[in-house]
């Protein structure tokens, strides 16, 4: 299997050769639609075609009240990927799969849910 781009959240501010190797706590999705965490390295997110391609907009929702992580592709909610996540300070993390891969951060929204 060729290297794939991964995007998610982790508890480190710097990354070396893939965030799985440098974060104690992480939650991610790769471009083939596989989700990974520090507890489960290769769980299929859903049976639907949820991988991503060039031009797709990937969203990450970190719900610190319900302790969940969800992903979006092109504004479509893909469901809750992780429940009962570890309480931590999280940062955006990306692992590029191939030379020439790129990422543009379009928007960041922080909301407080009472």
NORMO-V501596 format. One record per residue. N is the residue number from 1. OMEGA is omega in whole degrees, 0 to 359 (* if undefined). BURIAL is + if it has 9 or more other ideal C-beta (glycine too) atoms within 8 Angstrom, else -. Layout:
n: (N	N)
omega: (OMEGA	OMEGA)
burial: (BURIAL	BURIAL)
//
This chain:
n: (1	2	3	4	5	6	7	8	9	10	11	12	13	14	15	16	17	18	19	20	21	22	23	24	25	26	27	28	29	30	31	32	33	34	35	36	37	38	39	40	41	42	43	44	45	46	47	48	49	50	51	52	53	54	55	56	57	58	59	60	61	62	63	64	65	66	67	68	69	70	71	72	73	74	75	76	77	78	79	80	81	82	83	84	85	86	87	88	89	90	91	92	93	94	95	96	97	98	99	100	101	102	103	104	105	106	107	108	109	110	111	112	113	114)
omega: (181	179	180	175	177	177	180	178	178	184	175	179	178	187	175	171	180	189	176	183	184	176	174	182	177	177	184	172	176	187	175	179	178	176	180	172	178	181	184	190	183	179	175	183	182	177	179	175	184	174	179	184	178	179	178	175	182	178	177	176	175	180	184	176	182	180	179	172	177	176	178	170	180	178	176	178	183	180	178	181	183	177	178	181	179	174	181	169	186	177	173	177	180	173	180	184	186	172	181	174	179	183	174	176	186	188	173	180	175	178	176	179	181	*)
burial: (-	-	-	+	+	+	+	+	+	+	+	+	-	-	+	-	-	+	+	+	-	+	+	-	+	+	+	+	+	+	+	-	+	+	+	+	+	-	-	-	-	-	-	-	+	-	-	-	-	+	-	+	-	-	-	-	-	+	-	+	+	-	+	-	-	-	+	+	+	+	+	+	+	-	-	-	-	+	-	-	+	+	-	-	+	-	-	-	-	-	+	-	+	+	+	-	+	-	-	-	-	-	-	-	-	-	-	-	-	-	-	-	-	-)
//
